[in-house]
Amino acid sequence: TWSLGGRPIQPMASTMDSSGDLRSTVLLRNLNRENNAQVLTCTASNNDRTAPISNKVSLRVLSPPKSVSIDKRLASFQAGQRYNISCTVTGSFPTPRVQVYRGAELL
C-alpha cells in the first residue's frame, strides 16, 4: 500500500515479474509547495501473522518564489547618504539567490 503524508493513495499499477517480485507504481500529480517534506511510504505485507515492512522517502518539491518585496520606507533619497534597503523573498524551495541591481549594475 502507498501513503503520502499519512494518507492512503492508490497505486497506478502493480506487476509481478518472472522471479515473483512485485512492483507497485504510484503516480504523483499536481504536487505543490505544501507537499515539500511530506513522506511517501510504500508498505508491504502478505499475511496477518507477520509485521508489514515499509520504506519511506521525504519529498523535495522545488517551488519558485511566491513573492519578492522591497522595503520602501523612504520615497526619496538624498545624495551622499547611505541607505539600507531590504529585499524579501518568500515561499521558495530551495532558498533563492537574491541579487540587487541599480540600473544594470549589480550591487
N, CA and C of each residue as an Amber inpcrd file, in Angstrom:
protein
   321
   0.8480000  -1.1820000   0.0000000   0.0000000   0.0000000   0.0000000
   0.8920000   1.2430000   0.0000000   0.3220000   2.3290000  -0.4990000
   1.0230000   3.5980000  -0.5730000   0.3440000   4.6310000   0.3070000
   1.1540000   5.5460000   0.8610000   0.5800000   6.6910000   1.5600000
   1.4800000   7.9010000   1.3380000   0.8580000   9.0660000   1.3500000
   1.5820000  10.3230000   1.2220000   1.1290000  11.2180000   2.3530000
   2.0680000  11.6120000   3.1960000   1.7340000  12.4320000   4.3520000
   0.7820000  11.7210000   5.3040000   0.8500000  10.3840000   5.3570000
  -0.0160000   9.6000000   6.2420000  -1.3750000   9.2680000   5.6620000
  -1.6820000   9.7700000   4.4520000  -2.9790000   9.4820000   3.8180000
  -2.7960000   8.4480000   2.7100000  -3.6590000   7.4310000   2.6750000
  -3.5270000   6.4020000   1.6330000  -3.7140000   6.9890000   0.2290000
  -2.9250000   6.4860000  -0.7170000  -3.1080000   6.8410000  -2.1240000
  -3.1260000   5.5590000  -2.9460000  -3.8000000   5.6040000  -4.0800000
  -3.9550000   4.4190000  -4.9210000  -2.7520000   4.2420000  -5.8390000
  -2.2820000   2.9910000  -5.9790000  -1.2040000   2.7490000  -6.9400000
  -1.7330000   2.8640000  -8.3660000  -0.8450000   3.2230000  -9.2850000
  -1.2090000   3.3070000 -10.6880000  -1.2300000   1.9080000 -11.3080000
  -0.2560000   1.0860000 -10.8990000  -0.1520000  -0.2700000 -11.4430000
   0.6390000  -1.1460000 -10.4870000   0.3570000  -2.4500000 -10.5490000
   1.1450000  -3.4430000  -9.8240000   1.4230000  -4.5800000 -10.7950000
   2.6930000  -4.9540000 -10.9220000   3.0730000  -6.0330000 -11.8310000
   4.0260000  -6.9840000 -11.1240000   3.9750000  -8.2550000 -11.5210000
   4.8670000  -9.2610000 -10.9630000   5.7640000  -9.7720000 -12.0750000
   7.0670000  -9.8280000 -11.7990000   7.9900000 -10.3280000 -12.8140000
   8.1350000 -11.8440000 -12.7050000   8.9530000 -12.4270000 -13.5760000
   9.0890000 -13.8870000 -13.6350000   9.7080000 -14.4870000 -12.3770000
  10.4350000 -13.6870000 -11.6060000  11.0370000 -14.2050000 -10.3690000
  10.1000000 -14.0750000  -9.1710000   8.9140000 -13.5060000  -9.3730000
   7.9450000 -13.3680000  -8.2900000   8.0230000 -12.0430000  -7.5470000
   8.8850000 -11.1400000  -8.0020000   8.9650000  -9.8150000  -7.3720000
   7.8070000  -8.9470000  -7.8490000   7.1540000  -8.3040000  -6.9000000
   6.0200000  -7.4340000  -7.2090000   6.4920000  -5.9870000  -7.2600000
   6.1020000  -5.2630000  -8.3020000   6.4340000  -3.8410000  -8.4350000
   5.1270000  -3.0610000  -8.4580000   4.9920000  -2.1600000  -7.5140000
   3.8280000  -1.2810000  -7.4330000   4.2890000   0.1260000  -7.7760000
   3.5330000   0.7970000  -8.6290000   3.9000000   2.1290000  -9.1010000
   2.8050000   3.1110000  -8.7360000   3.2260000   4.2810000  -8.2670000
   2.2720000   5.3270000  -7.9180000   2.5940000   6.5520000  -8.7690000
   1.5650000   7.2700000  -9.1810000   1.7290000   8.4920000  -9.9600000
   1.3410000   9.6730000  -9.0770000   2.3010000  10.5690000  -8.8520000
   2.0460000  11.7600000  -8.0420000   1.7560000  12.9170000  -8.9910000
   0.5640000  13.4710000  -8.8990000   0.1500000  14.5730000  -9.7730000
  -0.0700000  15.8380000  -8.9580000   0.1390000  16.9500000  -9.6180000
  -0.1620000  18.2590000  -9.0420000   0.5120000  18.5090000  -7.7000000
   1.7580000  18.0850000  -7.5680000   2.4850000  18.3970000  -6.3370000
   2.6990000  19.9030000  -6.2630000   2.6950000  20.4400000  -5.0660000
   2.9170000  21.8680000  -4.8780000   3.7850000  22.0730000  -3.6450000
   4.0260000  23.3320000  -3.3100000   4.9340000  23.6410000  -2.2060000
   4.4830000  23.0430000  -0.8780000   3.1840000  22.8080000  -0.7010000
   2.6950000  22.2080000   0.5500000   3.1140000  20.7370000   0.6700000
   3.4700000  20.1040000  -0.4620000   3.9180000  18.7140000  -0.4250000
   5.3910000  18.5760000  -0.0710000   6.1310000  19.6900000  -0.0500000
   7.5440000  19.6180000   0.2820000   7.7230000  19.0390000   1.6890000
   8.6240000  18.0910000   1.8050000   8.9680000  17.3960000   3.0560000
   7.9180000  16.3840000   3.5010000   6.8420000  16.1910000   2.7190000
   5.9060000  15.1200000   3.0690000   6.5770000  13.7780000   2.8220000
   6.1440000  12.7730000   3.5600000   6.7460000  11.4430000   3.4720000
   5.8750000  10.5510000   2.6050000   6.5000000   9.9450000   1.5790000
   5.8550000   8.9460000   0.7220000   6.2850000   7.5790000   1.2380000
   5.3030000   6.7250000   1.5230000   5.5840000   5.4240000   2.1310000
   4.9990000   4.3030000   1.2950000   5.7850000   3.2550000   1.0890000
   5.3160000   2.0160000   0.4630000   5.4010000   0.9190000   1.5290000
   4.2740000   0.2770000   1.7920000   4.2080000  -0.7630000   2.8280000
   3.7940000  -2.0800000   2.1900000   4.4610000  -3.1640000   2.5890000
   4.1650000  -4.4900000   2.0350000   3.8600000  -5.4740000   3.1620000
   2.8330000  -6.2920000   2.9210000   2.5130000  -7.3930000   3.8420000
   1.8520000  -8.4900000   3.0180000   1.9950000  -9.7320000   3.4840000
   1.3640000 -10.8440000   2.7560000   0.5310000 -11.7560000   3.6460000
   0.4260000 -11.4150000   4.9270000  -0.4490000 -12.1850000   5.8190000
  -0.6580000 -11.3820000   7.0970000  -1.4810000 -11.9210000   7.9950000
  -1.7330000 -11.2010000   9.2490000  -0.9100000 -11.7530000  10.4110000
   0.0860000 -12.5940000  10.1160000   0.9050000 -13.1940000  11.1840000
   2.2780000 -12.5440000  11.3270000   2.7050000 -11.8420000  10.2930000
   3.9950000 -11.1600000  10.3700000   3.7610000  -9.6610000  10.1940000
   4.6470000  -8.9030000  10.7760000   4.5150000  -7.4430000  10.6960000
   4.8190000  -6.9640000   9.2800000   4.0730000  -5.9780000   8.8010000
   4.3890000  -5.4100000   7.4820000   5.7300000  -4.6850000   7.5330000
   6.3450000  -4.5620000   6.3690000   7.5730000  -3.7800000   6.2710000
   7.3100000  -2.6110000   5.3250000   8.0840000  -1.5550000   5.5050000
   7.8580000  -0.3800000   4.6580000   9.1640000   0.3380000   4.3760000
   9.1100000   1.1960000   3.3860000  10.2170000   2.0660000   3.0600000
   9.6350000   3.4480000   2.8210000  10.4030000   4.4820000   3.1620000
   9.8940000   5.8480000   3.0990000  10.8960000   6.7530000   2.3990000
  10.3540000   7.8040000   1.7910000  11.1830000   8.8440000   1.2020000
  10.5020000  10.1830000   1.4740000  11.3070000  11.1870000   1.7850000
  10.7880000  12.5280000   2.0240000  10.8590000  13.3040000   0.7080000
   9.7440000  13.8970000   0.2890000   9.6870000  14.6080000  -0.9740000
  10.3750000  15.9660000  -0.8800000  11.0800000  16.3120000  -1.9370000
  11.6600000  17.6530000  -2.0810000  11.0130000  18.2550000  -3.3140000
  10.0720000  19.1390000  -3.1080000   9.3350000  19.7560000  -4.2060000
   9.9190000  21.1440000  -4.4580000  10.5050000  21.3220000  -5.6270000
  11.0990000  22.6020000  -5.9830000   9.9850000  23.5920000  -6.3030000
  10.0520000  24.7710000  -5.7100000   9.0000000  25.7760000  -5.8800000
   9.6200000  27.1410000  -6.1200000   9.0940000  27.8770000  -7.0950000
   9.5960000  29.2330000  -7.3120000   9.1260000  30.1590000  -6.1960000
   9.7270000  31.3300000  -6.0760000   9.2820000  32.2790000  -5.0440000
   7.8140000  32.6580000  -5.2110000   7.1230000  32.8260000  -4.0820000
   5.7400000  33.3100000  -4.0970000   5.7020000  34.8200000  -4.2680000
   6.6510000  35.5000000  -3.6340000   6.6630000  36.9660000  -3.7340000
   8.0560000  37.5140000  -3.4760000   8.2750000  38.6990000  -4.0210000
   9.5010000  39.4670000  -3.7850000   9.0610000  40.8810000  -3.4460000
   9.5700000  41.4040000  -2.3450000   9.1970000  42.7750000  -1.9750000
  10.4440000  43.5510000  -1.5450000  10.3970000  44.8440000  -1.8100000
  11.4760000  45.7440000  -1.4110000  10.9200000  46.6780000  -0.3510000
  11.6560000  46.7900000   0.7450000  11.2690000  47.6910000   1.8320000
  11.3700000  49.1250000   1.3210000  10.2220000  49.7930000   1.2220000
  10.1790000  51.1530000   0.6630000   9.7480000  52.1530000   1.7220000
  10.4900000  52.2460000   2.7820000  10.1380000  53.1910000   3.8490000
  10.3580000  54.6350000   3.4110000  11.3160000  54.8240000   2.5150000
  11.6070000  56.1800000   2.0360000  11.1300000  56.3200000   0.5910000
  10.5210000  57.4490000   0.2820000  10.0580000  57.7040000  -1.0780000
  11.1520000  58.3770000  -1.9070000  12.0920000  59.0370000  -1.2390000
  13.1730000  59.7130000  -1.9600000  14.4650000  59.5430000  -1.1710000
  15.5680000  59.7610000  -1.8620000  16.8760000  59.5710000  -1.2490000
  17.7120000  60.8330000  -1.4510000  18.6080000  61.0600000  -0.5170000
  19.4460000  62.2500000  -0.5560000  20.8530000  61.8680000  -1.0220000
  21.3940000  62.6190000  -1.9650000  22.7310000  62.3520000  -2.4910000
  23.7500000  62.3750000  -1.3640000  24.7280000  61.4510000  -1.4340000
  25.8030000  61.4120000  -0.4620000  25.4800000  60.6420000   0.8100000
  24.2660000  60.1720000   0.9700000  23.8670000  59.4240000   2.1700000
  23.9060000  57.9270000   1.8810000  24.0080000  57.1350000   2.9600000
  23.9640000  55.6680000   2.8450000  22.5990000  55.1930000   3.3090000
  22.0810000  54.1800000   2.6340000  20.7640000  53.6280000   2.9690000
  20.8280000  52.1080000   2.9620000  20.1730000  51.4900000   3.9330000
  19.9870000  50.0430000   3.9600000  18.5860000  49.7660000   3.4320000
  18.5140000  49.0190000   2.3460000  17.2360000  48.6760000   1.7300000
  17.1470000  47.1600000   1.6980000  16.0220000  46.6300000   2.1350000
  15.8530000  45.1760000   2.2190000  14.9930000  44.6480000   1.0770000
  15.3960000  43.4910000   0.5680000  14.6070000  42.7410000  -0.4160000
  14.2290000  41.4190000   0.2490000  12.9440000  41.1400000   0.3220000
  12.4640000  39.9240000   0.9880000  11.8180000  38.9920000  -0.0240000
  12.2560000  37.7390000  -0.0420000  11.7160000  36.7150000  -0.9330000
  11.0380000  35.6670000  -0.0640000   9.7970000  35.3040000  -0.4030000
   9.0660000  34.3130000   0.3950000   8.6170000  33.1320000  -0.4650000
   8.5050000  31.9890000   0.1950000   7.8490000  30.8220000  -0.3690000
   8.6010000  29.9960000  -1.3740000   9.9180000  30.0940000  -1.4570000
  10.6170000  29.2940000  -2.4590000  11.3900000  28.1530000  -1.8100000
  11.5810000  27.0890000  -2.5930000  12.4370000  25.9890000  -2.1700000
  13.1590000  25.4820000  -3.4110000  14.4830000  25.4060000  -3.3700000
  15.3360000  25.7630000  -2.2460000  15.4290000  27.2810000  -2.0660000
  16.1560000  27.6990000  -1.0490000  16.3420000  29.1200000  -0.7830000
  16.9330000  29.7830000  -2.0230000  16.3400000  30.8850000  -2.4560000
  16.8050000  31.5200000  -3.6920000  18.0780000  32.3340000  -3.4890000
  18.7330000  32.6200000  -4.5830000  19.8420000  33.5630000  -4.5950000
  19.2250000  34.9210000  -4.9220000  19.5200000  35.9210000  -4.1310000
  18.9600000  37.2590000  -4.3300000  20.0720000  38.1750000  -4.8060000
  19.8230000  38.8730000  -5.9060000  20.7680000  39.8400000  -6.4450000
  20.0560000  41.1800000  -6.5530000  20.7620000  42.2380000  -6.2070000
  20.1880000  43.5780000  -6.2420000  20.9640000  44.4000000  -7.2530000
  20.2290000  45.0900000  -8.1120000  20.8140000  45.9220000  -9.1660000
  20.4010000  47.3750000  -8.9980000  21.2820000  48.2640000  -9.3800000
  20.9570000  49.6640000  -9.5610000  21.1540000  49.9200000 -11.0450000
  20.0300000  50.0540000 -11.7870000  20.1130000  50.0620000 -13.2360000
  20.6100000  48.7160000 -13.6920000  21.7100000  48.7000000 -14.4790000
  22.2950000  47.4460000 -14.9300000  23.4430000  46.9780000 -14.0490000
  23.7650000  47.7600000 -12.9970000  24.9110000  47.4640000 -12.1280000
  24.5130000  46.5660000 -10.9640000  25.1770000  45.4390000 -10.8320000
  24.9730000  44.5410000  -9.7010000  25.6040000  45.1710000  -8.4680000
  24.8220000  45.3230000  -7.4140000  25.3500000  45.9080000  -6.1760000
  25.8990000  44.8370000  -5.2610000
